[in-house]
Amino acid sequence: MITAIREHTVVRNGIIQIPETDLPDGTEVEVIVLVGEDTDATDYLLSTDANREQLERAIEDAKDPLQRTYVDVNEL
């Protein structure tokens, strides 16, 4: 049997907190995060230092032709 627990929360400093539940310690759970359309994707992607640094590196890499991989779609 599957039991669903729905909680609304806000990401703070890259951390998602779920309020305390009645589930016993050691219960295995699967968490699915749904981000609403009202969340600005850019703000979300830049919300943590790690994400921001990775995106900045990717932008710099994209400027360097040696970092690019070219694919001929006709060969796919």
KARA-V339115 format. One record per backbone hydrogen bond with DSSP energy under -0.5 kcal/mol. CO is the residue of the C=O (numbers start at 1). NH is the residue of the N-H. Records with the same first field share a line. If there is no record, write none. Layout:
CO = NH, NH
This chain:
5 = 7
12 = 15
15 = 12, 17
24 = 27
32 = 34
33 = 35
34 = 36
36 = 39
40 = 44
41 = 45
42 = 46
44 = 47
48 = 52
49 = 53
50 = 54
51 = 55
52 = 56
53 = 57
54 = 58
55 = 59
56 = 60
57 = 61
58 = 62
59 = 63
60 = 63, 64
61 = 64
63 = 65
64 = 67
65 = 68
68 = 70
71 = 73
72 = 75
73 = 76
